[in-house]
């Protein structure tokens, strides 16, 4: 097969493989700006740094979008086993948790299969749920921590403990809604709790959390390379840049953010041959509720009809091939096959979708979307959402392969003369979401709000959340 863009491919690939720019940028994001958690000094510091880098790369337009979101500042957390034994365990608050104290019975729900909450509702009422981050056996889809949390509270739980499924990495974190005291615990201490529940039956624990829910300002960094056609059509590549406050977030998400930046850097070098526009977006506040991508979609909704394709590169710097999880876009199959052969690159793909990353707001608007990944390798790493998501986990070779594959792919998205990839209608989107089993997942937040409204005593942070529109 003749490669019509061989000169472009050689320029992009040779530049990527003879430069350490992506890794150098990753080191700065992680070592200088830390987690880049929304509202922290590292957040605005990293945004200014990324904006300056885009401008240095010679892209046509760079902008910072500012918006306010529900933020959170960490406080201490304590978990004590009160009876029939006494012991204090290492735990952390989960972002969004209310401050509170509860002393009651511990209920072990294992990995929290979707069927277990209603079955054990009488046990959960007024007590604390312990749920592992493991995927429940028999589930055809991933059960996100937020769904396990929501279902636990709807079944009567007044506290929630999220247990890391992987040994050796300490307590796990993840954003939650401010309804009950919520903590993360390590695998080893979680197993201890499970054992004593099995041994004694009734185990009483005291859970105390301190955290401050408050409004913060955060950001999207938007860059664009103009195509030569002068038209409005464009392709978009994005990744969030915010990590959790307990770690550097090197894999999730900074490996994706620097890949987006490296793509912009190298495509800018061949922009005279780019026919249509390419946009590069670094989203803020993904970890606490997809705030950045939702804000972008609302702000730019009038432009979405011109968006050919949105590629989400959250955490794309892991080991493995650099292919795609296509979000039910069968018209992309022949393009991926053709371009993989042209590029002499492995571009494996499958079709599925989940509502837990920044492609989701675009998918809901009918934009053809995908995530960059090896479809045969799980994006869930053993160190993900722990303090060990650090720079040493990322290899320069993986960043290079990601940038080389996705930069050349998106160049072709922009240069295809006629874009015939079908957009989904609203009815088709809703039907597909239901087929995947995520319709009830998305509705759980509204169900939870209606449930909590019946409580006699509602925490002020919970009231504020109930009166606020969700990013979802």
Secondary structure as the mmCIF struct_conf table of DSSP 4:
data_model
#
loop_
_struct_conf.conf_type_id
_struct_conf.id
_struct_conf.beg_label_comp_id
_struct_conf.beg_label_asym_id
_struct_conf.beg_label_seq_id
_struct_conf.end_label_comp_id
_struct_conf.end_label_asym_id
_struct_conf.end_label_seq_id
TURN_TY1_P TURN_TY1_P1 UNK A 4 UNK A 5
HELX_RH_AL_P HELX_RH_AL_P1 UNK A 6 UNK A 17
TURN_TY1_P TURN_TY1_P2 UNK A 18 UNK A 18
HELX_RH_AL_P HELX_RH_AL_P2 UNK A 21 UNK A 31
TURN_TY1_P TURN_TY1_P3 UNK A 32 UNK A 35
TURN_TY1_P TURN_TY1_P4 UNK A 38 UNK A 39
BEND BEND1 UNK A 40 UNK A 40
HELX_RH_AL_P HELX_RH_AL_P3 UNK A 41 UNK A 57
TURN_TY1_P TURN_TY1_P5 UNK A 58 UNK A 58
BEND BEND2 UNK A 60 UNK A 60
STRN STRN1 UNK A 61 UNK A 83
BEND BEND3 UNK A 84 UNK A 85
STRN STRN2 UNK A 87 UNK A 89
STRN STRN3 UNK A 91 UNK A 93
HELX_LH_PP_P HELX_LH_PP_P1 UNK A 94 UNK A 94
TURN_TY1_P TURN_TY1_P6 UNK A 95 UNK A 96
HELX_LH_PP_P HELX_LH_PP_P2 UNK A 97 UNK A 99
STRN STRN4 UNK A 100 UNK A 108
TURN_TY1_P TURN_TY1_P7 UNK A 110 UNK A 111
TURN_TY1_P TURN_TY1_P8 UNK A 114 UNK A 115
HELX_RH_AL_P HELX_RH_AL_P4 UNK A 116 UNK A 119
TURN_TY1_P TURN_TY1_P9 UNK A 120 UNK A 120
HELX_RH_AL_P HELX_RH_AL_P5 UNK A 121 UNK A 124
TURN_TY1_P TURN_TY1_P10 UNK A 125 UNK A 126
BEND BEND4 UNK A 127 UNK A 127
STRN STRN5 UNK A 128 UNK A 132
BEND BEND5 UNK A 133 UNK A 134
HELX_LH_PP_P HELX_LH_PP_P3 UNK A 135 UNK A 136
TURN_TY1_P TURN_TY1_P11 UNK A 137 UNK A 138
BEND BEND6 UNK A 140 UNK A 141
HELX_RH_AL_P HELX_RH_AL_P6 UNK A 145 UNK A 154
TURN_TY1_P TURN_TY1_P12 UNK A 155 UNK A 156
BEND BEND7 UNK A 158 UNK A 158
STRN STRN6 UNK A 159 UNK A 163
BEND BEND8 UNK A 165 UNK A 166
TURN_TY1_P TURN_TY1_P13 UNK A 167 UNK A 168
BEND BEND9 UNK A 169 UNK A 169
BEND BEND10 UNK A 178 UNK A 180
STRN STRN7 UNK A 181 UNK A 185
HELX_RH_AL_P HELX_RH_AL_P7 UNK A 187 UNK A 200
BEND BEND11 UNK A 201 UNK A 201
STRN STRN8 UNK A 204 UNK A 225
TURN_TY1_P TURN_TY1_P14 UNK A 228 UNK A 229
BEND BEND12 UNK A 232 UNK A 232
STRN STRN9 UNK A 234 UNK A 240
TURN_TY1_P TURN_TY1_P15 UNK A 245 UNK A 246
BEND BEND13 UNK A 247 UNK A 247
HELX_RH_PI_P HELX_RH_PI_P1 UNK A 250 UNK A 255
HELX_RH_AL_P HELX_RH_AL_P8 UNK A 256 UNK A 268
TURN_TY1_P TURN_TY1_P16 UNK A 269 UNK A 270
HELX_RH_3T_P HELX_RH_3T_P1 UNK A 271 UNK A 273
BEND BEND14 UNK A 276 UNK A 276
STRN STRN10 UNK A 277 UNK A 283
BEND BEND15 UNK A 284 UNK A 284
TURN_TY1_P TURN_TY1_P17 UNK A 287 UNK A 289
BEND BEND16 UNK A 290 UNK A 290
HELX_RH_AL_P HELX_RH_AL_P9 UNK A 291 UNK A 299
TURN_TY1_P TURN_TY1_P18 UNK A 300 UNK A 300
HELX_RH_3T_P HELX_RH_3T_P2 UNK A 301 UNK A 306
STRN STRN11 UNK A 307 UNK A 312
TURN_TY1_P TURN_TY1_P19 UNK A 314 UNK A 317
BEND BEND17 UNK A 318 UNK A 320
STRN STRN12 UNK A 323 UNK A 326
BEND BEND18 UNK A 327 UNK A 328
HELX_RH_3T_P HELX_RH_3T_P3 UNK A 330 UNK A 332
HELX_RH_AL_P HELX_RH_AL_P10 UNK A 333 UNK A 343
TURN_TY1_P TURN_TY1_P20 UNK A 344 UNK A 344
STRN STRN13 UNK A 349 UNK A 351
BEND BEND19 UNK A 355 UNK A 357
TURN_TY1_P TURN_TY1_P21 UNK A 358 UNK A 359
HELX_RH_AL_P HELX_RH_AL_P11 UNK A 360 UNK A 364
TURN_TY1_P TURN_TY1_P22 UNK A 365 UNK A 366
STRN STRN14 UNK A 369 UNK A 373
TURN_TY1_P TURN_TY1_P23 UNK A 375 UNK A 376
BEND BEND20 UNK A 377 UNK A 377
BEND BEND21 UNK A 379 UNK A 379
TURN_TY1_P TURN_TY1_P24 UNK A 382 UNK A 385
BEND BEND22 UNK A 386 UNK A 386
TURN_TY1_P TURN_TY1_P25 UNK A 387 UNK A 388
HELX_RH_3T_P HELX_RH_3T_P4 UNK A 391 UNK A 393
HELX_RH_AL_P HELX_RH_AL_P12 UNK A 396 UNK A 415
BEND BEND23 UNK A 417 UNK A 418
HELX_LH_PP_P HELX_LH_PP_P4 UNK A 421 UNK A 425
HELX_RH_AL_P HELX_RH_AL_P13 UNK A 426 UNK A 436
TURN_TY1_P TURN_TY1_P26 UNK A 437 UNK A 437
HELX_RH_AL_P HELX_RH_AL_P14 UNK A 439 UNK A 452
TURN_TY1_P TURN_TY1_P27 UNK A 453 UNK A 454
BEND BEND24 UNK A 456 UNK A 457
HELX_RH_AL_P HELX_RH_AL_P15 UNK A 460 UNK A 466
TURN_TY1_P TURN_TY1_P28 UNK A 467 UNK A 467
BEND BEND25 UNK A 468 UNK A 468
#
